[in-house]
Amino acid sequence: MLSFTFHMPTRIVFGAGRLAELETLPSLPKGNKAMLVIGQSGNILRQGYLGRVQGLLGARGVATVVFDGVRANPRTEDVDTAAAQAREMGVDFIVGLGGGSAIDTAKCIALAAANDGPFWESMATSAWAKSSALPLIAIPTTSGTGTEGNCVAVMCGPEGKRGFVHPGFAPTLALVDPELTQSCPQRLTALTGMDAFFHAAECFLSTAHQPMTDMLCLEAVSLITRFLPTAVEDGTDINARTAMAWASTAAGMCLTLASPISQHALEYSFSGSNPNSPHGGGLVLLSRSYFAKLIELTQDEETEERLLNLAVAMGFGLEEDPERHPFLEALDALLEAVGLADLRPQELGFEQGQVEDFTSAAMQLAGSRQFLNTPVKMSEADVRAIFSGVFTQD
């Protein structure tokens, strides 16, 4: 029997050129001082995005301070540092500007700055379960995590890489301007785009799916299959960038409304062990081995039907290759189209001798919502086989 909860507290302002509305939007959080959270690479500064956002806020009388210490796989100690600065400087709200790492860090800073205690321990012990956060504006410059549309943040800490869920992580305002993604390099466009794809595919397969996520996931899968190759080939194509921006946001919304499944839990073993490895790359490496195992373990008609629906959304049907599942065929075709079919684990710093370590780290999350919402039961042996498959696939 159908039963679900739907709640989306974030105001999403979407469209090419709409960043300019930051100067006039009535939904801006109250206050006269904001902390802008950006990555440490300097790209946001070089592209002029930082100065532009500062100028738009300044025109409204909002002064800004900048925290530019966000790493590719963000760390909770950086959250604690920035939160202390925000409290000391009397910041009224937080602005996350950049990719998923910057916005996720901004989410965590917004919560930590409004409360006492270190972030990791406070979240692990549920000390902040009922705590509020500073208001947050999310301005993505990549199309991948969709974090602007949910109350999830992924961080690295003392026990590895974890996904945290808190109502205070939901941005007050998300400004999604596809023009900001046009500067994203080809490789990063492909990797972040595949992250969005797996968000959609996993949430569609999740046992926590609901009618809204079913619609959003299938649309996102279809849009990514059609437009990601174009966005990779020609980053200036604003139609492709707009389609990808919406697909990313739509899939990101589903991470709260449903949840990803254990592919994401397994990936945390990869990027949690190597801070320089991109999350999207880890998902790509796992994908063929992971979904082959999931298909092998599938015994219920609903999951099989959902896998076929994903394949159809990608333009593949049963007639393609009777010897291979159409979803795996569609996945191969998409990875080939975006230039990631030949990605190998060694390129991201992973070696076959680490399989046991990856397996052990993944099984620490066996009680997480990712594992619990997976439509099949995956044993430690299954997880080990998936990781082993990453290193033996052609």
C-alpha positions in Angstrom: 0.0 0.0 0.0 1.3 3.4 -1.0 2.7 5.4 2.0 5.3 8.2 1.9 6.3 11.7 3.2 7.0 14.5 0.8 8.6 17.7 2.1 10.8 20.2 0.1 11.7 23.2 2.2 14.1 24.8 -0.3 13.1 27.6 -2.6 14.8 26.7 -6.0 15.4 29.6 -8.4 16.4 27.9 -11.7 17.4 29.2 -15.1 20.2 30.6 -17.2 21.2 34.1 -16.0 19.2 34.0 -12.8 22.2 34.5 -10.6 21.7 38.2 -11.2 18.4 38.0 -9.2 20.5 37.5 -6.0 20.5 41.3 -5.9 16.7 41.6 -5.8 15.2 38.3 -4.6 12.9 38.9 -1.6 13.6 35.5 -0.2 17.2 36.3 0.7 17.9 35.4 4.4 17.9 38.3 6.8 21.1 39.8 8.0 24.0 42.0 6.9 27.0 39.7 7.0 27.5 36.4 5.1 30.2 33.8 4.9 31.0 32.6 1.4 32.3 29.0 1.3 34.4 28.0 -1.7 37.0 25.4 -2.7 40.7 25.8 -2.2 41.5 25.3 -5.9 41.0 29.0 -6.7 38.8 28.2 -9.7 35.8 30.2 -8.3 38.0 33.2 -7.9 39.6 32.8 -11.4 36.2 32.5 -13.1 35.0 35.7 -11.4 32.1 34.0 -9.7 33.3 35.0 -6.2 33.6 38.6 -7.1 30.2 38.6 -8.8 28.4 37.1 -5.8 30.1 39.5 -3.4 29.0 42.4 -5.6 25.4 41.2 -5.8 25.3 40.8 -2.0 27.1 44.1 -1.5 24.5 45.9 -3.5 22.0 44.8 -0.9 24.2 46.0 2.0 25.5 42.5 2.9 29.1 42.3 3.8 31.0 39.1 3.1 33.8 37.1 4.6 35.3 34.2 2.6 36.3 30.7 3.7 38.3 29.1 0.9 39.6 26.0 2.6 37.3 23.4 1.1 39.0 20.2 -0.1 37.9 17.9 -2.9 36.7 15.3 -0.3 35.8 17.8 2.5 36.9 17.3 6.0 35.1 17.9 9.3 38.0 19.7 10.8 37.7 22.4 8.2 34.0 22.7 9.1 35.0 23.3 12.8 37.5 25.9 11.8 35.1 27.8 9.6 32.2 27.5 12.1 34.4 29.1 14.8 35.3 31.9 12.4 31.6 32.5 11.5 30.6 32.7 15.2 33.5 35.1 15.9 32.6 37.4 13.0 28.9 37.4 13.7 27.9 35.9 10.4 24.1 35.9 9.8 24.0 33.3 7.0 26.2 31.1 4.8 26.6 30.9 1.1 28.0 27.7 -0.6 29.4 28.6 -4.0 30.9 25.8 -6.1 30.6 22.1 -6.5 29.2 19.5 -4.1 32.2 19.7 -1.7 31.8 23.5 -1.2 28.0 23.3 -0.7 28.2 20.3 1.5 30.8 22.0 3.6 28.7 25.2 3.7 25.7 23.1 5.0 27.8 21.7 7.8 29.3 25.1 8.7 25.7 26.5 8.9 24.8 23.9 11.4 28.0 23.9 13.4 28.1 27.7 13.6 24.7 27.8 15.3 25.7 25.2 17.9 28.5 24.2 20.3 30.8 21.2 19.9 32.8 19.5 17.2 30.9 18.5 14.1 31.7 14.8 13.8 31.2 13.9 17.4 28.0 16.0 17.6 26.5 14.3 14.6 27.6 10.8 15.5 26.0 11.1 19.0 22.9 12.9 17.6 23.6 15.8 19.9 22.4 18.2 17.3 19.4 16.2 16.1 16.9 18.9 17.1 19.2 21.9 16.6 18.7 24.6 14.1 21.2 26.0 11.7 22.1 29.4 10.2 20.2 30.1 6.9 22.0 28.8 3.8 22.2 29.8 0.1 23.4 27.2 -2.3 24.9 28.3 -5.7 26.2 25.3 -7.6 28.8 25.6 -10.4 28.7 21.9 -11.4 25.9 19.5 -12.3 26.4 16.4 -10.2 25.7 16.2 -6.6 22.3 18.0 -6.6 23.1 18.9 -3.0 21.3 22.3 -3.5 18.0 20.4 -3.4 18.3 18.2 -0.3 19.3 18.0 3.3 22.2 15.6 2.9 26.0 16.4 3.3 28.9 14.0 2.7 32.0 14.6 4.8 35.3 12.8 5.7 36.2 12.5 9.3 37.9 10.2 11.9 35.9 7.1 10.9 36.0 7.6 7.1 33.6 9.1 4.6 30.0 9.4 5.7 26.7 10.9 4.5 24.9 13.0 7.1 21.2 13.9 7.0 19.8 16.9 9.0 16.9 19.2 8.4 19.2 22.2 8.9 21.1 21.2 5.8 18.2 22.1 3.5 19.2 25.4 1.8 16.9 28.3 2.4 17.5 29.3 -1.2 19.1 27.5 -4.1 20.2 29.6 -7.1 20.8 27.1 -10.0 22.2 29.1 -13.0 23.4 26.7 -15.7 25.6 29.5 -17.1 27.9 28.9 -14.1 28.6 25.4 -15.2 29.9 26.4 -18.7 33.4 26.7 -17.3 33.4 23.2 -16.0 36.2 21.1 -17.7 35.3 18.1 -19.9 36.5 15.4 -17.4 34.8 17.0 -14.5 31.6 17.5 -16.5 31.6 13.8 -17.2 32.4 12.7 -13.7 29.9 15.0 -12.0 27.3 14.1 -14.6 27.7 10.4 -13.9 27.3 11.2 -10.1 23.9 12.7 -10.9 23.0 9.7 -13.0 23.7 7.2 -10.2 21.8 9.4 -7.8 18.8 9.0 -10.0 19.3 5.3 -10.9 19.9 4.3 -7.2 16.9 6.3 -5.9 14.7 4.8 -8.5 15.7 1.3 -7.4 15.6 2.2 -3.7 12.9 0.5 -1.6 12.2 4.0 -0.1 11.1 5.3 -3.5 7.9 7.3 -3.8 5.8 8.7 -6.7 7.6 12.0 -6.8 11.1 10.4 -6.9 9.9 7.9 -9.6 9.1 10.8 -11.9 12.2 12.9 -11.1 14.5 9.9 -11.3 13.3 8.7 -14.7 13.4 12.3 -16.1 16.9 12.8 -14.8 18.1 9.5 -16.2 16.7 10.3 -19.6 18.1 13.9 -19.7 21.6 12.8 -18.6 21.7 10.0 -21.2 20.7 12.5 -23.9 22.6 15.6 -22.9 25.7 14.7 -20.9 27.6 13.6 -24.0 26.8 16.9 -25.6 27.8 18.9 -22.4 31.1 17.0 -22.4 31.8 17.6 -26.0 30.8 21.3 -26.0 30.7 22.9 -22.6 29.3 26.1 -24.0 26.1 24.5 -25.2 23.7 26.2 -22.9 20.8 23.8 -23.7 22.8 20.8 -22.7 24.1 22.6 -19.6 20.5 23.6 -18.6 19.3 20.0 -19.1 22.2 18.7 -16.9 21.6 21.4 -14.3 18.0 20.4 -13.9 18.8 16.6 -14.0 21.3 17.1 -11.2 19.0 19.1 -9.0 16.1 16.7 -9.6 18.2 13.7 -8.8 19.6 15.6 -5.7 16.1 16.2 -4.5 15.5 12.4 -4.5 18.4 11.8 -2.1 16.2 13.2 0.7 12.8 12.0 -0.6 14.1 8.4 -1.1 17.8 7.5 -0.7 20.7 6.1 -2.7 21.4 2.4 -2.4 24.6 0.6 -1.4 26.6 1.6 -4.5 27.1 4.9 -2.7 28.1 3.2 0.5 30.7 1.1 -1.3 32.1 4.2 -3.1 32.8 5.9 0.3 35.4 3.2 0.7 37.2 4.5 -2.4 37.1 8.2 -1.9 37.3 7.9 1.9 40.6 6.1 1.5 42.1 8.5 -1.1 41.2 12.1 -0.6 42.3 12.9 -4.1 39.9 10.6 -5.8 36.7 12.1 -7.2 33.4 10.6 -6.0 32.0 10.4 -9.5 35.1 8.4 -10.6 34.6 5.9 -7.8 31.0 5.4 -8.8 31.9 4.9 -12.4 34.5 2.3 -11.4 32.0 0.4 -9.3 29.0 0.7 -11.6 29.4 -2.2 -14.0 30.5 -4.7 -11.3 27.9 -3.4 -8.8 24.9 -3.5 -11.1 25.8 -6.8 -12.5 25.8 -8.2 -9.0 22.5 -6.5 -8.1 20.9 -7.9 -11.2 22.3 -11.4 -10.3 20.8 -11.2 -6.8 17.4 -9.7 -7.9 14.5 -12.1 -7.3 11.4 -9.8 -7.2 9.4 -8.6 -10.2 9.3 -5.0 -9.0 13.1 -4.5 -9.0 13.4 -6.3 -12.3 10.7 -4.1 -13.8 12.5 -1.0 -12.4 15.8 -2.0 -14.0 14.0 -2.4 -17.3 12.3 1.0 -16.9 15.8 2.6 -16.4 17.0 0.9 -19.6 14.0 2.2 -21.5 14.6 5.7 -20.2 18.1 5.4 -21.6 16.8 4.3 -25.0 17.5 0.5 -24.6 15.0 -2.4 -24.7 14.9 -6.2 -24.5 15.7 -6.5 -28.2 19.3 -5.1 -27.8 21.2 -8.2 -26.7 19.4 -11.2 -25.2 22.6 -12.4 -23.6 23.1 -9.2 -21.5 20.7 -7.1 -19.3 19.6 -4.0 -21.2 20.4 -1.7 -18.3 24.1 -2.9 -18.4 24.1 -2.4 -22.2 22.7 1.1 -21.7 25.3 1.9 -19.0 28.1 0.7 -21.2 26.9 3.0 -24.0 26.6 6.0 -21.7 30.1 5.5 -20.2 31.5 5.2 -23.8 29.7 8.3 -24.9 31.1 10.5 -22.1 34.7 9.1 -22.4 34.7 7.1 -19.1 34.4 3.6 -20.4 38.2 3.0 -20.1 38.6 4.5 -16.6 40.7 2.2 -14.5 41.1 2.0 -10.7 44.9 2.6 -10.8 44.2 6.0 -12.4 42.5 7.1 -9.1 45.1 5.5 -6.9 43.4 2.2 -6.1 45.1 -1.2 -6.2 43.7 -4.8 -6.1 45.6 -5.5 -2.9 43.2 -3.1 -1.1 40.1 -5.1 -1.8 39.9 -6.5 1.7 40.3 -3.0 3.1 37.6 -1.6 0.8 35.3 -4.5 1.8 35.8 -4.0 5.5 35.2 -0.2 5.3 32.0 -0.7 3.2 30.6 -3.3 5.7 30.9 -0.7 8.5 28.0 0.9 6.7 25.9 -2.2 6.6 23.3 -0.6 8.9 23.1 2.6 6.9 20.1 3.7 4.9 22.0 3.0 1.7 22.3 -0.7 2.5 18.9 -1.0 4.2 17.1 0.5 1.1 18.9 -1.7 -1.4 16.3 -4.0 -3.0 18.5 -7.1 -2.5 20.4 -8.3 0.4 24.2 -7.9 -0.1 26.5 -10.0 2.0 30.1 -9.3 2.8 31.0 -11.9 0.1 28.9 -10.0 -2.4 30.5 -6.7 -1.6 34.0 -8.3 -1.9 33.0 -9.7 -5.3 31.9 -6.3 -6.4 35.2 -4.7 -5.4 37.2 -7.6 -7.0 35.2 -7.1 -10.2 36.4 -3.5 -10.4 39.9 -4.8 -10.8 39.2 -7.7 -13.2 36.7 -6.2 -15.7 37.8 -5.7 -19.3 
